[in-house]
Amino acid sequence: MILLRVAVLLSTVWLGEALAASGAVNEVVKNRSPLEPNHFYLLPLTSVTPRGWLLNQLQVQASGLSGHLDEFWPDLGPNSGWLGGSGESWERGPYFLDGLVPLAYLLKHQKLITKVRRWVDWTLEHQRPDGSMGPEKNRDWWPHMIMLKVLTQYQEATGDARVIPLLRRYFAYQLRTIDQRPLREWAIFRWGDEVLSVIWLYNRTGDSSLLDLARKLRDQGHDWKGQFAHFEFTSKVTKNQITLATHVVNNAMALKTEAEWWLVSRDESDRQGVMRQLREMDEYHLLPNGVHSGDEHYAGKSPSQGTELCAVVEGMFSVENLEAILGEPALGDRLEKIAYNPLPGTFSADMWAHQYDQQPNQVLCTLHPREWTNNGPDSNLFGLEPNFGCCTSNFHQGWPKFVASLWMATPDDGLAVAAYGPSEVRAPVRGGVKVSITEDTEYPFRDKVRLSVNPEKPARFPLLLRIPGWAAGARVSVNGTLESQVTPATFHRVEREWRAGDVVELTLTMRPRVTRWYHNSAAIERGPLVYSLKVGDEWKKVRDHAPAADWEVHPTTPWNYGLLLDPANSGRSLEVREKPVAEFPFSPAGAPVEIVVKGRRIPQWILVSGSAAPPESPVESREHLETLSLIPYGSAKLRITAFPLLAR
């Protein structure tokens, strides 16, 4: 009987994976009463797949650290506690899987799928009789919160019938024991990550005790709404202010927390708390690259301060969920800015090395001590695990989860483009009709997007197109006929009977623009991309971790320039030059677009503690006028992003 049961379970798993591999369309699961409805719904994993340059980017990731880390990094080796061993048993195994699962299944990468199965099968096959799971010696709720996200993604990708029963037993166990063993340390601040999984299961089972568990998590968790209702940290924190409430990754995770809780509480003040949190963080800690500072804690607005890579990928995940819950177009703008700038900006082009901290103004990546809040001198090296290994295990989720969130379902059974990138979506629409839409584009490097709509039979459903706030003059046409009232910062709705072969074309007009930052400095933006000075770089290996390594990066060309812009029309001072989209677009040599501008060197602008905070603008310079090349932030590993402006 035992062998028969195992055979049935395995056949169920293999059948689910075969359906996923065949491109079967999964149903969208919406919020059950009494939850508030989402504005949009995230589609099941594998509903959206990458194409074009974005597919290549995921393939580069799979060929880099993400695809090989477990083969040589001891924390993910065969002795991991999450594989039944006596080794690392806390967050690193779950973190790794949180990105490896979507990467493997979006690419249909059999080698990576085999790796996923090894880890996930151990958890599914070793749940204890009381409902607890994971390594025996791990009594911390926090790493289990990550593993819950892993299992929900895995179930969506494979249909594995073992997942939901395991989750039901685990949540029942937690509800029984959480008063005697309450949340502690990191879990107190990251409770929202578990609420996502609780809601996921409630929507599939209707078990009301899950909402009781959500309330327990809220009661024991940190009050993020209260923190931002009376926000005290309006500048870089001092050593004696540092707590887990000021930790940048906790704050990045928390961006979504009050919105999730609003689904349960239905209290409008919780929804408004989300907007208050974003406003406060933007006002006091937003950097020109689109992320909040934190090296490791709140660090103010100077572009010489850093941001931890974990905060980038967790911030993306939060905004992806926020856009689904709230449906605000500006959240899609925010998501694209993070995904297309600081995410690639903190990796080597081949994704075999990453930083712990990145800086918008970053002209030296060395062991020179920086004015970090409390991180070590190796934090901005490109390497295997500079400063601390959490980012090494956690960065994998950034690109694949972004791909999975490009398209979302609407409550009235249509589809919405939440963010733009080359992709294909396969999903059911109104009446259960299956549709595929292919998105052909070189966005964000180009402004044209072409959507080819192919329902299995004619079907009427809405298609919502996010028009970015910066896209004044955007145009939309359907089968060659222009749409009217295409308005920036909205979702443009096209509802009609769609037939195979219908084509929607968008021009999201990208005009260079100048935004103002720390010390009245200027950043150059175009579309969702931020542009940085192209600084020559020399990479020097400082440690070997074969097949990976740690690298210092030194400048080989000057960096201390101020910009000369026309005060009446700064856009007139900027010339855009487009180039082919190469294999490694996020590299200095492969940058698909550049902006040319005039500037002068500022001799008095020198490094302070290895960093390049800009002097107050305007700045005098009598140096000769030069032509400067600005390339996308993500392509420039050494860069100036916040420039002083020259006095006329």
C-alpha positions in Angstrom: 0.0 0.0 0.0 2.9 2.4 0.8 4.4 1.8 -2.6 1.1 2.3 -4.3 0.5 5.6 -2.4 4.0 6.8 -3.4 3.3 5.9 -7.0 0.0 7.8 -7.0 1.7 10.8 -5.5 4.5 10.8 -8.0 2.2 10.3 -10.9 0.2 13.3 -9.7 3.4 15.4 -9.6 4.6 14.3 -13.0 1.1 14.9 -14.5 1.1 18.4 -13.1 4.5 19.2 -14.4 3.6 17.7 -17.8 0.6 20.0 -18.0 2.8 23.0 -17.0 5.4 22.1 -19.7 2.7 21.8 -22.3 1.6 25.4 -21.7 -1.8 24.5 -20.2 -3.7 27.6 -19.1 -4.4 27.8 -15.4 -7.5 29.4 -13.9 -7.2 32.8 -12.1 -8.1 32.5 -8.4 -9.8 35.6 -7.1 -10.4 36.8 -3.5 -13.1 35.0 -1.5 -15.6 36.9 0.7 -15.1 38.5 3.2 -11.8 39.7 1.7 -11.8 42.9 -0.2 -11.4 42.2 -4.0 -8.1 43.0 -5.7 -8.0 45.6 -8.4 -6.1 43.1 -10.5 -5.0 39.5 -9.9 -1.6 38.0 -10.4 -1.7 35.2 -12.9 -0.6 31.7 -12.0 3.2 31.2 -12.4 4.1 30.2 -16.1 1.1 32.1 -17.4 3.5 34.8 -18.6 6.8 33.8 -20.3 9.7 36.0 -21.4 10.6 36.7 -25.0 13.3 38.7 -26.8 16.0 40.4 -24.8 14.1 39.6 -21.6 14.3 35.9 -22.3 18.0 36.2 -22.9 18.4 38.0 -19.6 16.8 35.1 -17.8 19.0 32.7 -19.7 22.1 34.7 -18.7 20.9 34.5 -15.1 20.5 30.7 -15.4 24.0 30.4 -16.8 25.4 32.6 -14.0 25.3 32.3 -10.2 21.6 31.4 -10.1 22.1 28.2 -12.0 25.2 27.1 -10.3 25.3 28.5 -6.8 24.3 25.3 -5.0 27.1 23.4 -6.8 29.9 25.2 -4.9 28.5 27.5 -2.1 28.5 25.5 1.1 25.4 27.2 2.5 23.4 25.6 -0.4 25.3 22.4 -0.5 24.1 18.8 0.1 24.4 19.3 3.9 21.8 22.1 4.0 19.2 21.6 6.7 16.6 22.1 4.0 17.8 18.9 2.4 17.9 17.0 5.7 21.5 17.8 6.6 23.1 19.4 9.6 24.3 22.6 7.8 22.7 26.0 7.3 19.0 25.7 8.3 17.8 29.3 8.4 16.9 31.5 5.4 19.4 30.7 2.7 17.8 27.6 1.2 14.3 29.1 1.1 15.7 32.4 -0.3 17.5 30.5 -3.1 14.3 28.6 -4.0 12.1 31.7 -3.9 13.9 32.8 -7.1 15.0 29.4 -8.5 11.4 28.1 -8.8 10.1 30.9 -11.1 13.4 31.0 -13.0 13.3 27.2 -13.7 9.7 27.0 -14.7 9.6 30.2 -16.8 12.5 28.9 -18.8 11.3 25.3 -18.8 14.9 24.6 -17.8 15.1 20.9 -17.0 18.4 21.0 -15.1 17.0 23.7 -12.8 13.6 22.0 -12.5 15.5 18.9 -11.3 17.3 21.0 -8.7 14.0 22.6 -7.6 12.4 19.1 -7.2 15.2 17.9 -4.9 14.7 20.7 -2.5 10.9 20.9 -2.6 10.4 17.2 -2.4 12.4 17.1 0.8 10.1 19.6 2.4 6.9 17.9 1.1 8.1 14.5 2.2 9.3 15.4 5.6 6.4 17.2 7.3 6.1 16.1 10.9 3.0 14.6 12.4 2.2 17.8 14.3 2.2 19.8 11.0 5.5 21.5 11.4 8.0 21.4 8.5 11.6 22.2 7.6 14.8 21.5 9.5 14.2 20.1 13.0 16.6 22.6 14.6 15.0 25.6 13.0 12.4 27.0 15.4 12.2 30.5 13.7 9.0 31.4 11.9 10.8 33.7 9.5 12.5 31.2 7.1 9.3 29.2 7.0 7.5 32.3 5.6 9.9 32.2 2.6 9.3 28.5 2.1 5.6 29.1 2.0 6.1 31.5 -1.0 8.2 28.8 -2.6 5.6 26.2 -2.2 2.7 28.4 -3.5 4.7 29.2 -6.7 5.7 25.6 -7.1 2.1 24.5 -6.9 1.0 27.0 -9.5 3.7 25.9 -11.9 3.2 22.1 -11.4 -0.2 21.4 -10.0 1.5 19.2 -7.4 -1.4 17.8 -5.3 0.8 17.5 -2.2 1.2 21.2 -1.6 -2.2 22.4 -0.4 -2.7 19.5 2.2 0.8 20.3 3.6 0.0 24.0 3.8 -3.3 23.3 5.6 -1.5 21.1 8.2 1.3 23.7 8.7 -1.0 26.6 9.2 -3.2 24.6 11.6 0.0 23.8 13.5 1.0 27.4 13.6 -2.4 28.6 14.7 -2.2 26.1 17.6 1.2 27.1 18.8 1.8 30.8 17.9 0.6 32.1 21.2 3.1 30.0 23.1 5.9 30.6 20.5 5.1 34.1 19.1 6.9 35.9 16.3 10.3 37.1 17.1 13.1 39.2 15.6 12.8 39.3 11.7 9.4 37.6 11.6 7.9 40.5 13.6 8.8 42.9 10.8 8.1 40.5 7.9 4.8 39.1 8.9 3.2 40.4 5.7 5.1 37.9 3.7 3.2 35.1 5.4 -0.1 36.8 5.1 0.3 36.5 1.3 0.5 32.8 1.6 -2.3 32.6 4.1 -4.6 34.6 1.6 -3.4 32.4 -1.2 -4.6 29.2 0.6 -7.8 30.8 1.9 -8.8 31.7 -1.6 -8.4 28.0 -2.6 -10.0 26.4 0.5 -12.3 28.9 2.2 -11.0 27.7 5.6 -12.0 30.6 7.9 -9.4 29.6 10.5 -6.8 31.0 8.0 -8.1 34.5 8.5 -7.8 33.9 12.3 -4.1 33.1 11.7 -3.8 36.3 9.6 -5.1 38.3 12.6 -2.6 36.6 14.9 0.2 37.5 12.6 -1.0 41.1 12.5 -1.4 41.3 16.3 2.1 40.0 16.9 3.8 41.9 14.0 5.2 45.3 13.8 2.8 48.2 13.3 4.0 49.6 10.0 1.1 51.9 9.6 1.8 53.4 13.0 5.5 53.9 12.2 4.7 56.0 9.1 1.8 57.9 10.6 4.5 59.5 12.9 7.7 59.0 10.9 10.7 60.0 12.9 13.6 59.0 10.5 13.8 62.0 8.2 17.6 61.7 7.5 20.3 59.1 7.6 20.0 57.2 10.9 22.7 57.4 13.5 24.2 54.3 15.2 22.0 54.7 18.3 18.9 54.9 16.1 19.4 51.5 14.4 16.7 49.0 15.0 15.0 46.4 12.8 12.3 49.0 12.1 14.9 51.1 10.2 16.4 48.1 8.3 16.0 48.8 4.6 15.0 45.2 3.6 12.4 45.1 6.3 11.0 48.4 4.9 11.1 47.1 1.3 9.1 44.0 2.3 6.7 46.2 4.3 5.7 48.3 1.4 3.0 45.7 0.6 2.1 44.8 4.1 -0.7 47.3 4.9 -2.3 46.7 1.5 -2.4 43.0 2.2 -3.9 43.6 5.6 -6.5 45.9 4.1 -7.8 42.9 2.2 -8.6 41.3 5.6 -9.4 44.3 7.7 -11.4 46.2 5.1 -10.3 49.3 7.0 -9.7 52.3 4.6 -7.0 53.6 7.0 -4.9 50.6 6.2 -5.1 51.2 2.4 -4.2 54.9 3.0 -1.3 53.8 5.2 0.3 52.3 2.1 0.3 55.7 0.3 1.6 57.4 3.5 4.5 55.0 3.7 5.5 55.5 0.1 5.3 59.3 0.5 7.4 59.4 3.6 10.0 57.0 2.2 10.2 58.9 -1.1 10.5 62.3 0.6 13.4 61.3 2.9 15.1 58.3 1.4 14.4 58.0 -2.3 17.4 57.9 -4.7 17.5 58.8 -8.4 17.6 55.2 -9.5 14.1 54.6 -8.0 14.9 52.7 -4.8 15.2 53.8 -1.2 18.5 54.1 0.4 19.7 51.7 3.1 23.2 50.6 3.6 22.0 48.7 5.9 19.5 51.1 7.4 17.8 54.4 6.4 20.6 56.4 4.8 19.0 59.7 3.5 19.0 61.0 -0.1 22.7 61.4 -0.9 23.5 59.4 -4.1 26.8 58.3 -2.5 24.8 56.3 0.0 24.0 52.7 -1.0 21.1 50.3 -1.2 21.2 46.6 -0.4 20.4 44.3 -3.2 17.9 42.4 -1.1 16.0 45.7 -0.8 15.9 46.0 -4.6 14.3 42.5 -5.2 12.1 42.7 -2.2 11.0 46.2 -3.1 10.1 44.9 -6.6 8.1 42.0 -5.1 6.2 44.4 -2.8 5.3 46.8 -5.7 4.2 43.9 -7.9 1.7 42.9 -5.2 0.8 46.5 -4.5 -0.1 47.1 -8.2 -2.2 43.9 -8.1 -4.1 44.9 -5.0 -4.5 48.7 -5.6 -4.3 49.0 -9.4 -2.6 52.4 -9.3 -0.8 53.1 -12.6 2.0 54.9 -10.8 3.0 51.7 -9.1 3.7 50.2 -12.6 6.0 53.2 -13.3 7.8 52.6 -10.0 8.2 48.9 -10.7 9.7 49.4 -14.1 12.1 52.0 -12.8 13.4 49.6 -10.2 13.5 46.6 -12.5 15.2 48.4 -15.4 17.8 50.4 -13.4 19.0 49.3 -9.9 18.3 45.6 -10.5 20.7 45.1 -13.5 22.9 47.9 -12.2 24.1 45.8 -9.3 25.2 42.7 -11.3 28.1 42.0 -13.6 26.8 41.6 -17.1 27.1 37.8 -17.0 25.4 37.7 -13.5 28.3 35.8 -12.0 28.9 38.6 -9.5 26.7 41.0 -7.6 27.1 43.8 -5.0 25.7 44.0 -1.6 25.4 47.8 -1.8 25.1 49.9 -5.0 25.4 53.6 -5.2 23.8 55.9 -7.8 27.1 57.9 -7.8 29.6 55.0 -7.8 33.0 55.6 -9.3 35.1 53.2 -7.2 34.2 49.7 -6.1 37.0 48.8 -3.7 37.7 47.8 -0.1 38.1 51.5 0.8 35.9 52.2 3.8 32.7 54.1 3.0 30.3 56.2 5.0 27.8 53.3 5.1 25.3 53.3 7.9 26.8 50.1 9.3 28.0 47.9 6.5 31.5 46.7 5.9 34.2 48.0 3.4 33.6 45.2 0.9 29.9 46.0 0.5 30.2 47.4 -3.0 32.6 44.9 -4.4 31.2 42.7 -7.2 31.5 39.2 -5.9 30.0 36.0 -4.5 28.9 37.2 -1.0 30.3 40.7 -0.4 29.6 41.8 3.2 26.9 39.1 3.9 25.4 36.2 2.1 21.7 37.0 2.3 21.8 38.8 -1.1 23.7 35.9 -2.6 20.8 33.6 -1.8 18.0 36.1 -2.4 18.8 38.1 -5.6 17.4 35.3 -7.9 13.8 36.4 -7.5 14.2 39.8 -9.2 14.0 39.1 -12.9 11.7 36.0 -12.9 9.0 37.4 -10.6 9.1 40.6 -12.6 8.4 38.6 -15.8 5.5 36.8 -14.0 4.0 40.1 -13.1 4.1 41.9 -16.5 0.5 40.8 -17.1 -2.4 40.6 -14.6 -6.1 39.6 -14.7 -8.9 42.1 -14.2 -11.8 41.3 -11.9 -14.2 41.3 -15.0 -12.2 38.6 -16.7 -9.9 40.6 -18.9 -6.2 41.3 -19.0 -4.1 44.2 -18.0 -0.5 45.1 -18.9 1.0 46.0 -15.5 4.5 46.6 -16.9 6.0 46.4 -20.4 8.6 43.9 -21.6 8.9 41.3 -24.4 6.7 38.4 -23.3 3.7 36.2 -24.0 0.7 35.7 -21.8 -1.6 32.7 -21.9 -4.7 33.1 -19.8 -8.5 32.5 -19.7 -10.7 35.5 -20.3 -14.5 36.2 -20.2 -16.5 33.1 -20.8 -13.5 30.8 -20.1 -12.0 31.5 -23.6 -8.3 30.9 -23.7 -6.2 33.6 -25.2 -2.6 34.2 -25.9 -1.1 37.7 -26.4 2.4 38.1 -27.7 4.2 41.3 -26.8 7.0 42.2 -29.2 9.1 45.1 -28.1 12.6 46.3 -27.3 11.1 48.4 -24.4 12.6 50.0 -22.2 15.2 50.9 -24.8 12.6 51.7 -27.5 9.1 53.2 -27.2 7.2 50.9 -29.6 5.1 47.9 -28.3 3.2 45.5 -30.5 0.6 43.2 -29.0 -0.7 40.3 -31.2 -4.0 39.0 -29.7 -5.0 35.4 -30.4 -8.1 34.0 -28.7 -9.0 30.3 -29.4 -12.3 31.7 -30.7 -13.8 35.2 -31.0 -14.3 36.6 -27.5 -15.3 40.0 -25.9 -13.1 41.0 -23.0 -11.3 44.2 -21.8 -7.7 44.8 -22.4 -6.1 47.4 -20.1 -2.9 49.2 -21.2 -0.9 51.1 -18.6 0.0 54.5 -19.9 3.1 55.6 -17.9 2.9 59.0 -16.2 5.9 60.2 -18.2 4.3 59.2 -21.6 2.8 62.5 -22.7 1.6 62.1 -26.3 1.4 58.3 -26.1 -0.6 56.7 -29.0 -2.6 53.5 -29.1 -4.0 51.9 -32.3 -6.1 48.7 -32.7 -5.8 47.1 -36.2 -4.4 50.4 -37.4 -7.2 52.7 -36.0 -6.1 55.2 -33.5 -7.7 55.2 -30.1 -8.9 58.5 -28.5 -8.3 59.8 -25.0 -5.0 58.1 -24.3 -4.0 59.7 -21.1 -0.8 59.4 -19.1 -1.0 57.9 -15.6 -4.1 55.8 -16.4 -5.0 52.4 -17.7 -6.4 52.8 -21.2 -9.3 50.4 -21.6 -10.0 48.7 -24.9 -13.0 46.4 -24.8 -14.2 44.7 -28.0 -14.7 41.4 -29.5 -11.2 40.1 -30.1 -10.4 37.8 -33.0 -7.2 35.9 -33.9 -4.8 38.2 -35.6 -5.9 41.4 -34.0 -3.0 43.8 -33.3 -2.6 46.6 -30.8 0.3 49.0 -31.2 1.5 51.5 -28.7 4.0 54.3 -28.9 5.0 55.3 -25.4 6.7 58.6 -26.3 10.0 58.8 -24.5 11.3 62.4 -24.2 14.5 63.0 -22.2 13.7 64.8 -19.0 15.7 66.3 -16.1 14.7 65.6 -12.5 16.3 67.3 -9.4 17.8 65.6 -6.4 20.3 65.9 -3.5 22.2 69.3 -3.4 20.0 70.5 -6.3 21.7 67.9 -8.6 20.2 66.7 -11.9 19.4 63.2 -13.1 18.6 62.5 -16.7 15.7 60.1 -17.4 14.0 58.9 -20.6 11.0 56.5 -20.4 11.6 54.2 -17.4 15.4 54.4 -17.8 17.8 56.6 -15.7 21.0 57.6 -17.5 24.5 57.7 -16.0 27.9 58.9 -17.1 29.8 56.1 -18.9 33.0 55.8 -16.8 35.8 53.5 -18.1 36.4 50.6 -15.8 39.1 48.2 -14.9 38.2 45.0 -13.0 40.7 43.5 -10.6 40.2 40.2 -8.9 40.7 40.3 -5.1 39.5 36.9 -4.1 38.8 33.6 -5.9 35.8 31.5 -5.2 36.0 29.4 -8.3 34.0 29.4 -10.4 33.1 32.8 -8.9 35.3 35.6 -7.7 35.3 39.0 -5.9 36.2 42.0 -8.0 37.3 45.6 -7.3 36.4 48.0 -10.1 38.5 51.1 -10.7 37.8 54.1 -13.0 40.0 54.6 -16.1 38.4 57.8 -17.2 37.4 61.1 -15.5 34.1 61.2 -13.7 33.8 64.6 -11.9 31.7 66.4 -14.5 29.0 69.0 -14.2 26.3 69.3 -16.9 25.6 72.3 -19.1 21.9 72.4 -19.7 19.7 75.0 -21.3 17.7 76.5 -18.4 14.8 77.3 -20.7 14.5 73.9 -22.3 16.8 71.3 -20.8 15.6 68.6 -23.2 17.1 70.6 -26.1 20.5 70.0 -24.5 20.1 66.2 -24.8 20.7 64.1 -27.9 19.4 60.5 -28.0 21.3 57.9 -30.0 19.9 54.4 -30.4 22.0 51.3 -31.0 21.1 47.6 -31.6 20.0 45.6 -28.5 23.0 43.3 -27.9 23.4 40.1 -26.0 24.4 42.0 -22.8 22.4 45.2 -22.9 23.3 45.9 -19.3 27.0 46.4 -19.9 28.9 49.5 -20.9 29.8 48.0 -24.3 26.3 46.6 -25.0 24.2 49.7 -24.0 21.4 49.9 -26.6 21.0 53.7 -26.3 23.0 56.7 -25.1 22.3 60.3 -24.4 24.9 62.9 -25.4 25.2 66.1 -23.4 27.8 68.8 -22.8 29.7 69.2 -19.6 32.9 70.4 -17.9 35.1 68.8 -15.3 34.9 70.2 -11.8 38.4 69.8 -10.3 37.3 70.7 -6.8 34.8 67.8 -6.8 36.9 64.9 -5.3 36.1 61.7 -3.6 35.3 61.7 0.1 35.7 58.3 1.8 35.7 56.7 -1.6 32.4 58.2 -2.6 31.2 61.0 -4.9 28.4 63.0 -3.4 27.7 66.0 -5.7 28.5 69.5 -4.6 25.7 72.0 -4.3 24.5 73.3 -7.7 25.2 75.6 -9.5 29.0 75.0 -9.7 31.6 77.2 -11.4 34.1 75.6 -13.8 36.6 77.0 -16.3 37.5 73.7 -17.8 37.0 73.1 -21.5 33.6 72.0 -22.7 33.4 68.2 -23.5 30.8 65.9 -25.1 29.7 63.3 -22.5 28.1 59.9 -23.1 25.3 58.8 -20.8 24.2 55.2 -20.9 21.4 53.4 -19.0 22.1 53.1 -15.3 21.9 49.3 -15.4 24.6 49.3 -18.1 27.0 51.5 -16.2 28.8 49.6 -13.3 30.8 52.7 -12.6 28.7 55.9 -12.9 27.6 59.3 -12.0 23.8 59.6 -11.9 23.2 62.8 -9.9 25.2 65.5 -11.6 26.0 69.0 -10.4 24.8 71.7 -12.8 27.2 74.3 -14.2 26.7 78.0 -13.7 26.0 79.6 -17.0 
